[in-house]
């Protein structure tokens, strides 16, 4: 299993941090050493789409995110956003 973990944070059903997720996917693709051809064969995601993804010109559907995660042996974790600690008022 890869050392990469993806965290999609949700607040009231709104997904946050997708840009960060895509950055992590790009890093994982580079670290895997897999070619676009090999990823295409493993995922069915077109090589041209993978190329645009790597250049930051394309995103991923949830289905394609899951396919890439599986091919790259990544875990996708959905968890609540961390709430900042409240400062207590001094009197």
C-alpha positions in Angstrom: 0.0 0.0 0.0 1.2 3.5 -0.9 2.2 6.1 1.7 -0.2 8.5 0.1 -3.6 9.1 1.7 -6.2 11.4 0.1 -8.5 13.4 2.4 -11.7 14.9 1.1 -13.2 17.1 3.7 -16.9 17.7 3.8 -18.9 20.4 5.5 -22.6 20.3 5.1 -22.3 18.1 2.1 -19.9 20.4 0.3 -16.6 18.9 -0.8 -13.5 21.0 0.0 -9.9 20.6 -1.0 -10.4 19.0 -4.5 -7.4 21.0 -5.8 -5.3 19.4 -3.0 -6.6 15.9 -3.9 -5.6 16.4 -7.6 -2.2 17.6 -6.5 -1.8 14.5 -4.4 -2.9 12.3 -7.3 -0.4 14.0 -9.6 2.4 13.4 -7.0 1.3 9.8 -6.6 1.4 9.2 -10.4 4.9 10.7 -10.6 6.1 8.6 -7.7 4.6 5.4 -9.1 6.8 5.6 -12.2 3.8 4.3 -14.2 3.4 5.6 -17.8 0.2 7.2 -19.1 -0.1 4.2 -21.3 0.1 1.8 -18.4 -2.4 3.9 -16.4 -4.7 3.9 -19.4 -4.6 0.2 -19.6 -5.2 -0.2 -15.9 -8.0 2.4 -15.6 -9.5 3.0 -19.0 -8.8 6.8 -18.5 -7.5 8.1 -21.9 -3.9 9.0 -22.2 -4.8 12.5 -23.4 -7.0 13.1 -20.3 -4.1 11.9 -18.1 -1.8 14.2 -19.8 -4.1 17.2 -19.3 -4.6 16.1 -15.6 -0.8 16.1 -15.1 -0.6 19.6 -16.6 -3.4 20.8 -14.3 -5.8 21.4 -17.2 -8.3 18.7 -16.4 -10.0 17.3 -13.3 -11.4 13.9 -12.4 -14.8 12.5 -12.0 -15.4 10.5 -8.8 -15.4 7.3 -10.8 -12.0 8.1 -12.5 -10.6 9.2 -9.1 -11.5 5.8 -7.7 -10.0 4.0 -10.7 -6.7 5.9 -10.4 -6.6 5.4 -6.6 -7.0 1.7 -7.1 -4.3 1.6 -9.8 -2.0 3.6 -7.6 -2.8 1.6 -4.5 -4.2 4.7 -2.7 -6.8 5.0 0.1 -9.4 7.6 -0.3 -10.7 8.9 3.0 -13.7 11.1 3.6 -13.7 12.8 6.9 -15.2 15.8 8.5 -13.3 19.1 8.3 -11.3 19.9 11.4 -12.8 22.6 13.4 -10.4 25.2 14.7 -10.0 25.3 18.5 -11.9 28.0 20.2 -9.9 30.4 22.3 -11.3 30.9 25.8 -12.0 34.5 26.9 -9.7 35.8 29.6 -11.4 37.8 32.3 
